Each structure stands twice: as C-alpha cells, then as structure tokens.
Amino acid sequence: MEEVTTLSLSEVSEATDTTQARSEVLIGGNLTGIIIPGKVLEAAIKVDARRYLLFVTDDVVFEDMLTLLLLDLSQGVVEELTIGGAYTSGHFEALKVSPHSASFCFIGDTTWRVKVSTSPNFKLPFSDPRGVSRPMGLRKYIDISANPAPARADGRR
C-alpha cells in the first residue's frame, strides 16, 4: 500500500439534512464514473493495481464523520465504513502507510489501524470498535482496530 496524490473529487451533489454530499472520483484529472458519498478527500491509498482506499469527510463542523471507501476501478465502491457519530468532532491526521496496513488519528487520542485483504473475510456482527458503522453483511475486506478504544459518551472506554 502507498499513499497517492493523483486522486481528487468533483462534487456532484450538495449535502442535505438527510443525505451526504456525493462526489465523482477523478484519477489524474480524468473522470472515472465512480460516485461516492462525501465531499473532502482527506487521503488516498493505492492498495494494489486496481484498488484504492479513500478517506473522505463531509466538511461538517461539530459532527465530523470519516468515511473509508474501498474502490475497485472496475466495480466501483466495494466496501464502505464510517467512523464518528452525532456531536463528535474529529480531525483526520497522522496518516502512516506501511506495505500491509495504514494508521491514522481521528477523534480524541485514538489511533486507528486498517488492513485491506485481497479476498473477503467473514464479518462477525458487533466486532468493529465503538464508533465504527458499516452496512449489514457477512463479508468484509477492511479490517479496522482502535488503540486505545474510543471513549463512550460518558467518557468511559
């Protein structure tokens, strides 16, 4: 995996009270036809020859949510997960990319680590760290962990 700067976003529709903004992914300034939720591309990682891991926010003050998207150039969005919640504030920073994983900070003093597998793994319900949400399903490519565990609303871990 390696961080890349050749990806960008072009906003297709603004956020509303009930929906996220939507943007088209551009690679090297060329339209891909891949539409994703989100407005601000915080970072992009090239996973392999055809897959990218995007870190996207909506630019909403005091309710920051970080969306991680696994893109396949031939299939579009393969997987999506979100970190954050109502009335939480976070800032994406300290991205470190290694050959098999990436780590970053978002919301509080938590360091998040993601790994992307080449084939889907079985997903157990409620196995993600607190603050992570993803659509229902039985498979996942993105494995995510948090250290230390994110605090609950009452401040406990």
Phi and psi in degrees as a GROMACS rama.xvg file:
@    title "Ramachandran Plot"
@    xaxis  label "Phi"
@    yaxis  label "Psi"
@TYPE xy
-149.098  142.255  GLU-2
-70.9215  139.214  GLU-3
-127.802  154.096  VAL-4
-118.236  10.2599  THR-5
-85.5543  -6.91447  THR-6
-95.6241  147.005  LEU-7
-149.374  172.964  SER-8
-122.442  145.839  LEU-9
-122.559  116.3  SER-10
-64.4167  130.376  GLU-11
-100.118  -40.6884  VAL-12
-146.997  143.75  SER-13
-71.7874  157.491  GLU-14
-69.7696  149.271  ALA-15
-120.515  -174.835  THR-16
-63.8138  -22.3713  ASP-17
-120.158  -6.95813  THR-18
-135.205  151.81  THR-19
-74.2046  158.568  GLN-20
-63.1115  156.886  ALA-21
-126.979  142.477  ARG-22
-137.834  153.849  SER-23
-96.8723  140.146  GLU-24
-83.5711  132.643  VAL-25
-115.735  138.243  LEU-26
-119.373  118.787  ILE-27
60.3555  30.6666  GLY-28
82.4852  -1.5472  GLY-29
-99.4785  134.536  ASN-30
-64.3042  139.642  LEU-31
-105.335  -17.7791  THR-32
82.8353  -0.0940245  GLY-33
-91.6502  117.063  ILE-34
-102.3  131.236  ILE-35
-127.51  158.62  ILE-36
-75.6253  141.056  PRO-37
121.49  167.658  GLY-38
-128.355  -38.2282  LYS-39
-113.357  120.682  VAL-40
-83.076  109.353  LEU-41
-78.7161  -39.004  GLU-42
-165.734  159.112  ALA-43
-137.93  136.816  ALA-44
-122.938  129.54  ILE-45
-83.9906  116.86  LYS-46
-82.8686  -46.3233  VAL-47
-156.694  -166.013  ASP-48
-59.8887  -27.9884  ALA-49
-123.485  -1.49934  ARG-50
-122.094  143.487  ARG-51
-131.087  146.729  TYR-52
-110.6  118.086  LEU-53
-106.745  144.016  LEU-54
-115.473  113.977  PHE-55
-129.074  140.722  VAL-56
-123.029  172.611  THR-57
-105.033  -2.29972  ASP-58
61.8787  44.7827  ASP-59
-110.701  118.636  VAL-60
-70.673  136.927  VAL-61
70.828  0.959961  PHE-62
-140.792  56.4425  GLU-63
-73.3964  131.516  ASP-64
-127.701  136.504  MET-65
-106.866  122.965  LEU-66
-104.312  128.078  THR-67
-104.188  128.234  LEU-68
-126.173  129.028  LEU-69
-98.3945  116.991  LEU-70
-105.918  139.921  LEU-71
-115.448  126.143  ASP-72
-59.2787  -26.3131  LEU-73
-95.0533  -18.8289  SER-74
-112.046  -14.6118  GLN-75
86.1443  -142.823  GLY-76
-74.7019  118.588  VAL-77
-93.0619  -36.4141  VAL-78
-151.842  149.363  GLU-79
-140.821  136.502  GLU-80
-143.542  156.963  LEU-81
-128.001  140.069  THR-82
-114.879  131.715  ILE-83
129.586  -173.397  GLY-84
-171.525  175.781  GLY-85
-60.0769  137.568  ALA-86
63.4284  20.1344  TYR-87
-103.455  148.99  THR-88
-125.113  130.192  SER-89
-140.999  164.36  GLY-90
-139.458  124.198  HIS-91
-74.6858  124.666  PHE-92
-158.868  171.603  GLU-93
57.8979  42.9198  ALA-94
-68.3413  128.212  LEU-95
-128.781  125.696  LYS-96
-113.757  129.887  VAL-97
-117.533  174.288  SER-98
-58.2329  -28.7881  PRO-99
-121.538  -1.46557  HIS-100
-158.179  172.249  SER-101
-140.778  146.446  ALA-102
-128.828  154.388  SER-103
-161.782  165.472  PHE-104
-110.157  141.256  CYS-105
-162.85  125.572  PHE-106
64.7478  107.67  ILE-107
68.9469  -150.411  GLY-108
-98.5295  22.5942  ASP-109
-85.5135  131.546  THR-110
-101.067  122.503  THR-111
-98.5026  142.699  TRP-112
-128.018  131.616  ARG-113
-122.279  143.21  VAL-114
-128.709  142.547  LYS-115
-117.757  123.338  VAL-116
-91.0165  159.533  SER-117
-78.5579  -24.8149  THR-118
-131.047  157.477  SER-119
-67.7717  145.702  PRO-120
-110.343  157.424  ASN-121
-67.755  133.091  PHE-122
-106.495  120.518  LYS-123
-84.4643  140.36  LEU-124
-63.9789  145.305  PRO-125
60.6531  26.657  PHE-126
-94.9195  -10.0008  SER-127
-80.9524  155.344  ASP-128
-61.7343  158.111  PRO-129
-55.4804  138.178  ARG-130
94.6342  -7.66122  GLY-131
-101.181  131.794  VAL-132
-131.399  146.652  SER-133
-150.61  158.371  ARG-134
-60.0068  153.367  PRO-135
-61.811  148.368  MET-136
165.918  170.598  GLY-137
-107.724  0.199002  LEU-138
-133.832  156.68  ARG-139
-150.701  149.918  LYS-140
-104.312  -33.194  TYR-141
-93.8851  121.714  ILE-142
-104.507  129.494  ASP-143
-128.421  140.331  ILE-144
-135.986  162.05  SER-145
-135.632  136.538  ALA-146
-142.092  122.008  ASN-147
-69.3252  167.545  PRO-148
-58.3164  140.359  ALA-149
-59.5152  145.01  PRO-150
-72.9853  151.063  ALA-151
-78.564  174.403  ARG-152
-59.097  -30.4983  ALA-153
-87.1923  6.52758  ASP-154
92.1773  -9.82324  GLY-155
-84.8706  157.594  ARG-156
